[in-house]
């Protein structure tokens, strides 16, 4: 069962690679998406000095 999954994943990866190689607009694409822009500030992290003083 694991062997089938490994082979299936390999075949699907090769099919995807062949498909992407066939599209001329993607010739210069390196397979990575551009980094996402931070859009949330998140919670402030307390400093160690603040925690020790409490």
C-alpha positions in Angstrom: 0.0 0.0 0.0 2.9 2.4 0.8 4.6 1.4 -2.4 1.6 2.4 -4.4 1.4 5.8 -2.7 5.0 6.5 -3.3 4.8 5.5 -7.0 1.5 7.5 -7.4 3.0 10.6 -5.9 6.1 10.3 -8.1 3.9 9.9 -11.3 1.7 12.9 -10.3 4.8 15.0 -9.7 6.2 14.1 -13.1 2.9 14.9 -14.8 2.8 18.2 -13.1 6.4 19.0 -14.1 5.7 18.1 -17.7 2.6 20.3 -17.7 4.5 23.2 -16.2 7.4 22.8 -18.6 4.9 22.9 -21.6 3.6 26.4 -20.6 5.9 29.0 -22.3 4.9 31.8 -19.8 6.4 29.8 -17.0 9.9 29.4 -18.6 11.6 31.7 -16.0 9.6 30.4 -13.0 11.8 28.7 -10.4 8.9 26.8 -8.7 8.7 29.1 -5.8 6.0 31.6 -4.9 7.0 35.1 -4.0 7.1 35.8 -0.2 3.9 37.0 1.3 3.7 40.6 2.7 3.1 40.8 6.4 -0.4 42.2 6.9 -0.9 41.6 10.6 1.1 43.0 13.5 0.3 40.3 16.0 0.6 40.6 19.8 3.5 42.4 21.3 6.0 40.0 22.9 7.1 40.9 26.4 10.8 41.4 27.0 12.7 39.1 29.4 13.4 42.1 31.8 9.7 42.8 32.1 8.9 39.2 33.0 11.7 38.9 35.6 10.6 42.0 37.3 7.1 40.7 38.0 
